[in-house]
């Protein structure tokens, strides 16, 4: 299994401060690391670990849920006040079994913690991992990479990958060609099987994409809503822990509306 078990693009949405902002009330997670990355706008995260954070353009948040924690998510204060464009991604990283019962934690990494490449025909932000010698300072618990790449018209790019890793590309804007001249359009995903050492892409026009992947855990996966574990018994324990308050109190997390 790839570390990635859930992929969600939110936006682009224009937020009007005169209207009710976007909000997801307090809910639990366990066994995964929900990550959030903003292209524009900002968000507000509050959790049962006493973190209360504003996350903005270029920021990367890792909510390491481990044995279980609760958080809420909504549009950030700047959008509450002034409105604007809200656009980003939430991607869950499935934790290996040995990390699924660790204490939960929340960290936000600003752009200065990530590496950037600026070349003639492309630019890239290395959120996680390493690309062409540029290494992110963000250290995940297990081998994972996360690249945000902008290609100029006519760009051909060969991206090295570990042949033992899974990988996928999501096209945010424009379109690209992959091996065999297969066209991948905006909002489409292309998956790469293990065994590839280079991912070759071409962009006829300007395009923007995410490329992600990592080392497979090769472990069974049991998922129930926000809980991703290795056995049915672990899922039942997560449900019991949430219902008995061991993950925190959702009413307290939601208290400041």
C-alpha positions as CSV (number, residue, x, y, z in Angstrom):
1,X,0.0,0.0,0.0
2,X,1.1,3.6,-0.7
3,X,1.3,5.9,2.3
4,X,-1.4,8.0,0.7
5,X,-5.0,6.8,1.5
6,X,-7.0,10.0,0.9
7,X,-6.7,12.9,-1.4
8,X,-8.8,16.0,-1.4
9,X,-8.5,19.3,-3.3
10,X,-10.5,22.1,-1.6
11,X,-11.2,25.1,-3.9
12,X,-10.5,27.2,-5.7
13,X,-13.4,28.9,-4.0
14,X,-14.1,32.6,-3.6
15,X,-15.0,33.4,0.0
16,X,-17.3,36.3,0.6
17,X,-16.8,37.7,4.2
18,X,-20.5,38.6,4.2
19,X,-21.4,34.9,3.9
20,X,-20.9,32.0,6.2
21,X,-17.3,30.7,5.8
22,X,-16.4,27.1,5.1
23,X,-16.1,25.0,8.3
24,X,-15.7,21.4,9.3
25,X,-16.7,20.9,13.0
26,X,-14.6,18.9,15.4
27,X,-14.0,15.3,14.4
28,X,-11.5,12.6,15.3
29,X,-8.6,10.9,13.5
30,X,-6.3,8.0,14.4
31,X,-3.6,6.0,12.6
32,X,-3.0,8.7,9.9
33,X,-1.3,12.0,9.3
34,X,-3.7,14.4,7.7
35,X,-1.6,17.0,5.9
36,X,-2.8,20.4,4.6
37,X,-1.0,22.6,2.0
38,X,-2.3,25.9,0.8
39,X,-1.9,27.4,-2.7
40,X,-3.9,30.5,-1.8
41,X,-6.0,31.9,1.1
42,X,-5.6,30.6,4.6
43,X,-7.2,28.2,7.1
44,X,-7.7,27.8,10.8
45,X,-6.9,24.6,12.7
46,X,-7.8,24.0,16.3
47,X,-7.4,20.6,18.1
48,X,-7.7,18.7,21.3
49,X,-3.9,19.0,21.8
50,X,-4.3,22.7,22.5
51,X,-3.0,23.9,19.1
52,X,-4.8,26.9,17.6
53,X,-3.2,27.8,14.3
54,X,-3.6,29.9,11.2
55,X,-2.2,28.3,8.1
56,X,-1.5,30.4,5.0
57,X,-0.3,30.2,1.4
58,X,2.7,27.9,1.1
59,X,2.4,26.5,4.6
60,X,2.3,22.8,5.2
61,X,0.6,21.2,8.3
62,X,1.0,17.7,9.6
63,X,-1.7,16.6,12.1
64,X,-0.1,13.4,13.4
65,X,-3.1,11.7,14.9
66,X,-1.3,8.5,16.2
67,X,-3.5,6.9,18.8
68,X,-6.2,9.5,18.3
69,X,-7.0,13.2,18.5
70,X,-9.8,15.7,17.5
71,X,-9.6,18.8,15.3
72,X,-11.7,21.3,13.5
73,X,-11.0,23.1,10.3
74,X,-12.3,26.3,8.7
75,X,-11.4,29.2,6.5
76,X,-8.8,31.5,8.2
77,X,-9.1,34.8,9.8
78,X,-7.9,36.8,6.8
79,X,-10.7,35.3,4.7
80,X,-13.2,35.9,7.5
81,X,-12.2,39.6,7.4
82,X,-11.5,40.3,3.8
83,X,-12.6,37.4,1.6
84,X,-10.6,36.0,-1.2
85,X,-9.6,32.8,-2.9
86,X,-9.4,29.6,-0.8
87,X,-7.4,26.8,-2.5
88,X,-5.4,23.9,-1.2
89,X,-5.0,20.2,-0.6
90,X,-5.6,17.7,2.2
91,X,-3.7,14.4,1.9
92,X,-3.7,11.7,4.5
93,X,-0.5,9.8,5.0
94,X,-1.1,6.3,6.3
95,X,1.2,5.6,9.3
96,X,3.1,2.3,9.6
97,X,1.8,0.0,12.3
98,X,4.7,0.8,14.7
99,X,3.6,4.5,14.7
100,X,-0.2,4.1,14.9
101,X,-0.3,4.3,18.7
102,X,2.2,7.1,19.3
103,X,1.1,10.3,21.0
104,X,-0.6,12.7,18.6
105,X,1.1,16.0,17.6
106,X,0.5,19.0,15.3
107,X,3.2,20.9,13.4
108,X,3.0,23.7,10.8
109,X,6.0,24.2,8.5
110,X,6.5,27.6,6.7
111,X,7.9,27.9,3.2
112,X,11.4,28.5,4.6
113,X,11.4,24.9,5.9
114,X,11.0,23.6,2.3
115,X,13.4,23.6,-0.6
116,X,12.8,25.4,-3.9
117,X,14.1,25.1,-7.4
118,X,13.9,27.8,-10.0
119,X,15.0,26.8,-13.4
120,X,14.6,28.1,-17.0
121,X,11.6,26.0,-17.8
122,X,10.2,24.9,-14.5
123,X,10.1,25.7,-10.8
124,X,9.4,23.4,-7.9
125,X,8.8,23.4,-4.1
126,X,10.0,20.3,-2.3
127,X,7.5,20.0,0.5
128,X,8.8,16.6,1.6
129,X,11.7,14.6,0.4
130,X,14.4,15.5,-2.1
131,X,14.4,16.6,-5.8
132,X,17.4,17.3,-8.0
133,X,19.6,17.8,-4.9
134,X,17.1,20.2,-3.2
135,X,16.2,18.7,0.2
136,X,13.2,19.7,2.4
137,X,13.9,20.3,6.1
138,X,10.6,18.7,7.0
139,X,11.3,15.2,8.3
140,X,8.4,12.8,8.1
141,X,8.3,9.6,10.1
142,X,8.7,7.4,7.1
143,X,10.0,7.8,3.4
144,X,7.7,10.1,1.6
145,X,8.0,12.8,-1.0
146,X,5.7,15.7,-2.0
147,X,6.6,18.1,-4.8
148,X,4.7,21.1,-6.1
149,X,5.9,21.8,-9.7
150,X,5.1,24.5,-12.2
151,X,6.1,23.7,-15.8
152,X,6.5,26.3,-18.6
153,X,5.4,25.7,-22.1
154,X,7.6,23.2,-23.9
155,X,9.1,21.8,-20.7
156,X,10.3,18.2,-20.7
157,X,11.2,16.9,-17.2
158,X,12.6,13.5,-16.1
159,X,12.0,13.2,-12.3
160,X,14.0,10.5,-10.5
161,X,12.1,8.1,-8.2
162,X,13.0,5.2,-6.0
163,X,11.9,2.1,-7.9
164,X,10.7,0.6,-4.6
165,X,8.3,3.5,-4.1
166,X,4.8,4.2,-5.4
167,X,4.1,7.6,-7.0
168,X,1.3,9.6,-8.5
169,X,0.8,13.0,-10.3
170,X,-2.2,15.2,-10.0
171,X,-2.6,18.0,-12.5
172,X,-3.8,21.2,-10.9
173,X,-3.8,23.4,-14.0
174,X,-3.1,22.8,-17.7
175,X,-2.3,19.3,-19.0
176,X,0.8,17.1,-19.4
177,X,1.9,14.2,-21.5
178,X,3.4,11.0,-19.9
179,X,5.1,8.0,-21.4
180,X,3.4,6.9,-24.6
181,X,2.1,10.4,-25.2
182,X,-0.8,9.8,-22.8
183,X,-2.5,13.1,-22.0
184,X,-3.4,13.9,-18.4
185,X,-5.8,16.8,-18.1
186,X,-6.6,19.2,-15.3
187,X,-8.0,17.5,-12.2
188,X,-6.8,14.1,-13.4
189,X,-4.4,11.7,-11.7
190,X,-1.8,9.3,-13.2
191,X,-0.4,6.5,-11.0
192,X,3.0,5.0,-11.4
193,X,3.8,1.4,-10.5
194,X,6.8,0.4,-8.5
195,X,9.9,-0.4,-10.7
196,X,10.1,3.0,-12.4
197,X,13.3,5.0,-11.8
198,X,12.3,8.0,-13.9
199,X,9.0,9.7,-14.4
200,X,9.1,11.5,-17.8
201,X,6.6,14.3,-18.4
202,X,6.1,17.0,-21.1
203,X,4.0,20.1,-20.9
204,X,3.0,21.7,-24.2
205,X,1.6,24.8,-22.4
206,X,2.0,26.1,-18.9
207,X,0.9,23.6,-16.3
208,X,0.9,23.1,-12.5
209,X,1.0,19.7,-10.7
210,X,1.6,17.8,-7.5
211,X,3.8,14.7,-7.5
212,X,3.6,12.5,-4.4
213,X,4.6,9.1,-3.3
214,X,6.6,7.0,-0.8
215,X,7.6,3.6,0.4
216,X,4.8,1.1,0.6
217,X,4.2,-0.3,4.1
218,X,3.1,-3.7,2.9
219,X,0.7,-4.0,5.8
220,X,-3.1,-4.7,5.9
221,X,-5.3,-1.6,6.1
222,X,-8.6,-1.4,7.9
223,X,-10.3,2.0,7.5
224,X,-13.5,3.3,9.1
225,X,-14.2,7.0,8.4
226,X,-11.4,9.0,10.0
227,X,-9.6,5.9,11.5
228,X,-7.1,4.0,9.5
229,X,-5.6,1.0,11.3
230,X,-4.3,-2.5,10.6
231,X,-7.0,-4.7,12.2
232,X,-10.7,-4.6,12.9
233,X,-10.0,-4.8,16.6
234,X,-7.9,-1.6,16.4
235,X,-10.8,0.2,14.6
236,X,-13.2,-0.9,17.4
237,X,-10.7,0.5,20.0
238,X,-10.5,3.8,18.1
239,X,-14.3,4.1,18.2
240,X,-14.4,3.3,21.9
241,X,-11.6,5.7,22.7
242,X,-13.5,8.5,20.8
243,X,-16.8,7.7,22.5
244,X,-15.3,7.7,26.0
245,X,-13.4,11.0,25.5
246,X,-9.9,9.6,25.3
247,X,-9.2,11.5,22.1
248,X,-10.5,14.8,23.5
249,X,-13.8,16.7,23.8
250,X,-15.2,17.9,20.5
251,X,-17.4,20.5,22.2
252,X,-14.3,22.2,23.7
253,X,-12.5,22.1,20.3
254,X,-15.6,23.7,18.7
255,X,-16.2,26.1,21.6
256,X,-14.7,29.2,20.0
257,X,-16.9,29.8,16.9
